[in-house]
Amino acid sequence: MSFSQIGVVGLGIMGAGIVEVFARAEYQVFGVAESALAVDAGKSNLAKSLARAVSKGKLSQEQSDEITARVTFGEDFALLADCDLVIEAAPEILSLKLDIFSKLDAAVKPSGILATNTSSLSVTEIANATSRPAKVVGMHFFNPAPVQKFVEVISTNHSDGEVVSQIVEIGNSLGKHLARISDQPGFIVNKLLLRYLNHAVQILDSGQASKEQMDAAMRELSGYPMGPCELLDLIGIDTCVEILKTIHADTQLEIDEPATGMVKLVSAGNKGRKSGSGFYDYSEKLEIPTDPNQDIKDQVHNDLLIAYLGDCIAMAATGYATKADIDSGMKLGCGLPEGPFEVIASLGIEKVRAAQVELSERTGIATYQPLSV
Ligand SMILES: NC(=O)c1ccc[n+]([C@@H]2O[C@H](COP(=O)([O-])OP(=O)(O)OC[C@H]3O[C@@H](n4cnc5c(N)ncnc54)[C@H](O)[C@@H]3O)[C@@H](O)[C@H]2O)c1
């Protein structure tokens, strides 16, 4: 099957980015959202992203115009009838996704593949909302979709192997690095990333460090492009809370329960950049001051890093994902300068294990203990 027409449902942070990715790769793209307002917001998201690329000299105005001309926007799912592949990027709410997939099943030609960009929800349940579960997969892009090179391809027990191979092929045609994973809450990257982000807000809630100290610690001491509170604001705190709820329902671990600080912000409508404020205020250009308190920065950096490295070791040791896929996911999906196994190799595994024991004993949290395998 050759793919030429691609549909995208939901035109927010991710949907608009996915539209751009496919239009840049010369596919004909159809972007659908639930209202005229949401469609306009999607158009404006795409226009702003292209204008940024032009102003940085990464695209010419002519290329930007060509990309825009490849996209048709609308509110009606009938627009997606002839699409070879439709990717859903609506909010992380299972009931909403089930409803969208049953509508897509009715609207899209029978040969069309339906994919969800869900970060954590069951792709199997989503597939079961259609009459074509063999043709339903997860295709999980990272934020910003035009920049991050990693895509997780999620298959279910129903997925047709040929369909999964076609998704891998189409992902390669976009210049992305793909990792295949079975249907598990949070897949590879979000299972690790969200626990790390939640841990940061738990530290914030406990009063041990400020958001500025934590963000400065991870940027300065690990070279991360953003600290955890900045990243939560970029992803969308509402989305992060929903992802954590799904992960927590699976693990039942207290450390995966969405931290109070995040839940409160979402209840107040502060969802992050997309709503104008979250942990930080985006009404003006954000400049996070560096924090002079080195001891606090060292402590939170140690705690966040060691807990995260421990999770990576456990994920690989249990056969959930390979070390290579974990390293690629964290570098190419989140923009981290090094993969966790590269960090472990340079620190030395014994040092990491000793730090895990120290963290677990100091905090009283057994989950931080090294895995005994
Ligand atoms: N934000 C991230 O960093 C990120 C990264 C990877 C994956 N994801 C996943 O991508 C999906 C979308 O997340 P987002 O951050 O783009 O959310 P968002 O809130 O920015 O955008 C959601 C979009 O869906 C639209 N929408 C709402 N109801 C709809 C409906 N009934 N029909 C069609 N469209 C509808 C909204 O108008 C909006 O355009 C979620 O499943 C999320 O978990 C998010």
The ligand as an SDF file (V2000), in Angstrom:
LIG
                    3D

 44 48  0  0  0  0  0  0  0  0999 V2000
    1.8500   17.3710   24.7920 N   0  0  0  0  0  0  0  0  0  0  0  0
    2.8020   16.4870   24.6180 C   0  0  0  0  0  0  0  0  0  0  0  0
    3.9980   16.7470   24.8990 O   0  0  0  0  0  0  0  0  0  0  0  0
    2.4730   15.1380   24.0400 C   0  0  0  0  0  0  0  0  0  0  0  0
    3.5190   14.3530   23.5330 C   0  0  0  0  0  0  0  0  0  0  0  0
    3.2170   13.1230   22.9460 C   0  0  0  0  0  0  0  0  0  0  0  0
    1.9100   12.6860   22.9070 C   0  0  0  0  0  0  0  0  0  0  0  0
    0.9180   13.4600   23.4270 N   0  0  0  0  0  0  0  0  0  0  0  0
   -0.4610   12.9650   23.3120 C   0  0  0  0  0  0  0  0  0  0  0  0
   -1.0670   13.5730   22.1870 O   0  0  0  0  0  0  0  0  0  0  0  0
   -2.4710   13.7400   22.4300 C   0  0  0  0  0  0  0  0  0  0  0  0
   -2.8320   15.2130   22.2700 C   0  0  0  0  0  0  0  0  0  0  0  0
   -2.1000   15.9680   23.2230 O   0  0  0  0  0  0  0  0  0  0  0  0
   -1.8360   17.5320   23.0370 P   0  0  0  0  0  0  0  0  0  0  0  0
   -0.7760   17.8800   24.0120 O   0  0  0  0  0  0  0  0  0  0  0  0
   -1.6610   17.8540   21.5940 O   0  0  0  0  0  0  0  0  0  0  0  0
   -3.2510   18.1120   23.5490 O   0  0  0  0  0  0  0  0  0  0  0  0
   -3.8740   19.5490   23.2950 P   0  0  0  0  0  0  0  0  0  0  0  0
   -4.7990   19.7810   24.4270 O   0  0  0  0  0  0  0  0  0  0  0  0
   -2.8160   20.5460   22.9830 O   0  0  0  0  0  0  0  0  0  0  0  0
   -4.7260   19.3340   21.9400 O   0  0  0  0  0  0  0  0  0  0  0  0
   -5.8670   18.5240   21.8410 C   0  0  0  0  0  0  0  0  0  0  0  0
   -6.5670   18.8070   20.5200 C   0  0  0  0  0  0  0  0  0  0  0  0
   -7.6830   17.9210   20.3680 O   0  0  0  0  0  0  0  0  0  0  0  0
   -8.8160   18.6800   19.9590 C   0  0  0  0  0  0  0  0  0  0  0  0
  -10.0320   17.9820   20.3420 N   0  0  0  0  0  0  0  0  0  0  0  0
  -10.6640   17.9640   21.5560 C   0  0  0  0  0  0  0  0  0  0  0  0
  -11.7810   17.1970   21.4620 N   0  0  0  0  0  0  0  0  0  0  0  0
  -11.8420   16.7200   20.1870 C   0  0  0  0  0  0  0  0  0  0  0  0
  -12.7590   15.8980   19.4860 C   0  0  0  0  0  0  0  0  0  0  0  0
  -13.8370   15.3860   20.0820 N   0  0  0  0  0  0  0  0  0  0  0  0
  -12.5410   15.6370   18.1880 N   0  0  0  0  0  0  0  0  0  0  0  0
  -11.4420   16.1410   17.5670 C   0  0  0  0  0  0  0  0  0  0  0  0
  -10.5290   16.9260   18.1710 N   0  0  0  0  0  0  0  0  0  0  0  0
  -10.7320   17.2160   19.4780 C   0  0  0  0  0  0  0  0  0  0  0  0
   -8.6050   20.0390   20.6510 C   0  0  0  0  0  0  0  0  0  0  0  0
   -9.3630   21.0450   20.0280 O   0  0  0  0  0  0  0  0  0  0  0  0
   -7.1280   20.2340   20.4110 C   0  0  0  0  0  0  0  0  0  0  0  0
   -6.9140   20.6750   19.0840 O   0  0  0  0  0  0  0  0  0  0  0  0
   -2.7320   13.1740   23.8270 C   0  0  0  0  0  0  0  0  0  0  0  0
   -3.1470   11.8380   23.6980 O   0  0  0  0  0  0  0  0  0  0  0  0
   -1.3700   13.2680   24.4850 C   0  0  0  0  0  0  0  0  0  0  0  0
   -1.1920   12.3220   25.5060 O   0  0  0  0  0  0  0  0  0  0  0  0
    1.1610   14.6910   23.9770 C   0  0  0  0  0  0  0  0  0  0  0  0
  1  2  1  0
  2  3  2  0
  2  4  1  0
  4  5  1  0
  4 44  2  0
  5  6  2  0
  6  7  1  0
  7  8  2  0
  8  9  1  0
  8 44  1  0
  9 10  1  0
  9 42  1  0
 10 11  1  0
 11 12  1  0
 11 40  1  0
 12 13  1  0
 13 14  1  0
 14 15  2  0
 14 16  1  0
 14 17  1  0
 17 18  1  0
 18 19  2  0
 18 20  1  0
 18 21  1  0
 21 22  1  0
 22 23  1  0
 23 24  1  0
 23 38  1  0
 24 25  1  0
 25 26  1  0
 25 36  1  0
 26 27  1  0
 26 35  1  0
 27 28  2  0
 28 29  1  0
 29 30  1  0
 29 35  2  0
 30 31  1  0
 30 32  2  0
 32 33  1  0
 33 34  2  0
 34 35  1  0
 36 37  1  0
 36 38  1  0
 38 39  1  0
 40 41  1  0
 40 42  1  0
 42 43  1  0
M  CHG  2   8   1  16  -1
M  END
$$$$
